[in-house]
Structures are given as C-alpha cells and as structure tokens.
Amino acid sequence: MATYRQVQTSFWQDGFVLDLTPEEKYFFLYLMTNSKTSQCGIYELPKRIIETETGYNRETVDKLLQRFIDYGKIAYNESTKEIMMVNWLKYNRINSPKVKACITKELKGVKHQAFVELFHSLCIQYGYGIDTVSIDYGEEKEKEKEEEKEVVEEAAEAGAATPPDKNSTNTGNASVKKADPITFYMQNITPSIPPIIIQDIDQWIEKGHFDEPEAVIVEALKETILNGTKSWKYTTKILIGWADQGLRTLQQVQAAIAEHERNKNAGSRSRTGRARQTDKTAADQAQLDKLRGGQAVDVDPSYDPGEDLELQQLMGQLQSKGDGEQ
C-alpha cells in the first residue's frame, strides 16, 4: 500500500468535479486518497472505516456511495466490502515494471472477481499491457487443473468416483458449471460491462428473489438476446416478471418459458391464412408481457437502471408484494 497519492491540479477544473457539491468533492477526494487505496484502484473499504476517517454517519456514507455509483465513478460490493474506482486505470497508467507487478499482486487478492474481470477489460480498452494481469485466468487455472488431475488420479487408484469441478454444482450424477452473469454479459453483449450494471447484477443476486440467482440472470440475458436486443433494461423487466410470478429456480423459469412457447405454438396452429400471422389474443400477449417483462426496448448496453422511473416503480411494486407475503 502506497503512503501517498497524487491528485492532478486539473482535478479542480474537471467538468464533473465542477458540478459536485462541496460535500461530494470532499468525498471524491477521500475515495482517491484514503488509507486503504491500492495501485489498481480496487480495494477493501468497510463503511465503518469510512465513518471513522471522514466523520460521516452511516446514513451519509450510504447516500454518498450510492450517489457516486449512480454517477458511474465507482462500484461497491456489499458482501466483500470492496470498492472499485472505475476510471482509476484511465488516469493512473504507470508503465513501471514494479508498478505492474504490484497491480498483478493486488488483483490476486481481490475477492469480488467481477471487479477483476472489469479491470482486465479496461486494460484491453486502454491498451495497458500487463503481461501477468491474466494470471488468475491462466496460470492459476492451470495450477488448479494440475491439482484436480492429481486428485482424479488418486481417486481412480482408490476406485472412487471422479470428483466434481469445484466451480460446478451437482445435479444427480451430472456436474453442471455454475453460471456467471458477469462473464456471460462480457462474452455475449459487450466486453466492457458498465459498473452500474455490475452493481445491479450484484443486487439481484443479493435480493433473494431467486434460489439460483446467477443461473436465472444468465437465462434472462439469453432471453434478452433471443428477443433481438442487448438492453439491460429489457433483462431487468424479464427478471421482475419472473420474480412477480414466484419463479425461484432455473428449472421453474425454463418450464414457464417452455409452457409459453407451447401455448404460442398451439395458438399459431389453430389460426389460418393471414390471421395466423397477424392475430394475437389479448391473453397470449398478456402472458408474453408478464413472462418476458414487456416490449423490447433500447439496445443500449450501458443503460443505467437507477435512472429509469418505470423500473423503479416496478421494483417498488415487487418489493411491496414481497413484504405483503411475509
């Protein structure tokens, strides 16, 4: 951990900073220079530490963190208490081999892997070459494979069954890879996932609407793509629709989708001529809207759900329904 941090004099003339309130400017400076900062811009910062070092109470800390999340300047993971300064790499690219080695070491210690994946994509975006930045994706995995191979060989000699992948979940005798919404998003929508969407994905995982949140989110992303859009707003509407129906597992979600497709196909077969292609019953349309969350919307992958009044209202209704059932 460095004993000092540099702040460029141009900071005070930055258009974003000029529009901040005095309180926000102070907090922004704190996030860049506090005692926990790291060379990679990702570090553990419990809210208790923020309270102690800034003098703010918890309510103010929560308010300011959320404000900078909404601004797209940071991402914060509640479970690991880690924060990511989204533009840190953009303004702190140092090509010193020692600095790069320090960054690599720090990334190995990051608990929330979505932050590491985002950092990796930003390195590619900004052309920042850290040869060892992919250790977690390469050498570490290779090491894991070697260890797993040894375990398999030992198990075979003992006549035991092959152990499952530690990143897999068992379903009967089958081993199924655990779904990762962040990786799926980066591979199928855009490699540079906006921090606000990482934050929203984390919230969906933590809200408890689904028993298998990661797998359900991936399924919703697949449905989004199949419907010809890459909008996170559309994905969110799908998730709200499923949660509203009380679908909690991936199996229930897939069964609901299959049932809808059967009903749609049955309706199509019963029609003839032009009506078969153009006519939809109100019930069928309502079921489609409820299952998939409404009509296709913008295809902007950087969509900010926190700024959409419609989604806020839908989430409020879903939360109210959940509280009422309790």
C-alpha positions, 0 to 999 in steps of 0.5 A: 500500500502506497503512503501517498497519492497524487491528485492532478491540479486539473482535478479542480477544473474537471467538468464533473468535479465542477458540478459536485457539491462541496460535500461530494468533492470532499468525498471524491477526494477521500475515495482517491486518497484514503488509507486503504487505496491500492495501485489498481484502484480496487480495494477493501473499504468497510463503511465503518472505516469510512465513518471513522476517517471522514466523520460521516454517519452511516446514513451519509456514507450510504447516500454518498456511495450510492450517489457516486455509483449512480454517477458511474465513478465507482462500484461497491460490493456489499458482501466483500466490502470492496470498492472499485474506482472505475476510471482509476486505470484511465488516469493512473497508467504507470508503465513501471515494471514494479508498478505492474507487478504490484497491480498483478499482486493486488488483483490476486487478492481481490475477492469480488472477481467481477471487479477483476474481470472489469479491470482486465477489460479496461486494460484491453480498452486502454491498451495497458499491457500487463503481461501477468494481469491474466494470471488468475485466468491462466496460470492459476487455472492451470495450477488448479487443473494440475491439482484436480488431475492429481486428485482424479488420479488418486481417486481412480487408484482408490476406485472412487468416483471422479470428483466434481469441478469445484466451480460446478454444482451437482445435479444427480450424477451430472456436474453442471458449471455454475453460471456467471452473469458477469462473464456471460454479459462480457462474452455475449453483449459487450466486453466492457460491462458498465459498473452500474450494471455490475452493481445491479447484477450484484443486487439481484443476486443479493435480493433473494428473489431467486434460489439460483440467482446467477443461473436465472440472470444468465437465462434472462440475458439469453432471453434478452438476446433471443428477443433481438436486443442487448438492453439491460433494461429489457433483462431487468423487466424479464427478471421482475416478471419472473420474480412477480410470478414466484419463479425461484429456480432455473428449472421453474423459469425454463418450464414457464418459458417452455409452457409459453412457447407451447401455448404460442405454438398451439395458438399459431396452429389453430389460426389460418391464412393471414390471421395466423400471422397477424392475430394475437389474443389479448391473453397470449400477449398478456402472458408474453408481457408478464413472462418476458417483462414487456416490449423490447426496448433500447439496445443500449448496453450501458443503460443505467437502471437507477435512472429509469422511473418505470423500473423503479416503480416496478421494483417498488411494486415487487418489493411491496408484494414481497413484504405483503407475503411475509 
